[in-house]
Amino acid sequence: MGALVTLDLPDDSPMLDLPWIITFGPLGDVDEWEAVVCGPYERPHALALAEAVVAQEQLMAVVEPLVPAVSVEQIRSEIAAAQVAAADDAARTDQADLYGDFEDLVAEELTEPDHPAEPLPAPSEAELRAGFRRVAARLPGATG
C-alpha cells in the first residue's frame, strides 16, 4: 500500500471548488523516476483515483488544488505565500524542543485518517469526463 497526501480543509473552504491535480511519485528513495501529474479533476474524483492507485502500488500520491492564475503577479503572490509558509514551518521546527513540542509538530501524522480504510471506488470514464466539463466551466475566462 502506498501513501496519499492532501490538504485537510474545512467544509466551507473555497479551495474545495478549485480543480485538483494528482502527482504520483516514488514512495521511497530507492526508486527514481519522474513524477506523473494527472488532472485537473474535481476533488472527490482526484481523491478516489489516487486512493485506487496507491491501494495497489508502493507509490505516493499528492492531491492538491490547481490554482488557475491569470497573471504573473498572481503567480508571484502564490510563490511568495508558499515561501513564507515554508519559512514559518522551518522556524517553528528550529524553535521546537525535541521532546516538549513533538506533539505539536506531528500531531496530524499521528492521528487516524478521515478517509475509510478501503479505497473509494474509482470514478468511471463518463463521471470523469463530466467532471472535466464542470471544472472547465469554473476556470477564469471560461465561456459556457
Secondary structure, 3 states (H helix, E strand, C coil): CCEEEECCCCCCCHHHHCCEEEEEEECCCCCCCCCEEEEEECHHHHHHHHHHHHCCCCEEEEEEECCCCCCHHHHHHHHHHHHHHHHHHHHHHHHCCCCCCHHHHHHHHHCCCCCCCCCCCCCCHHHHHHHHHHHHHHCCCCCC
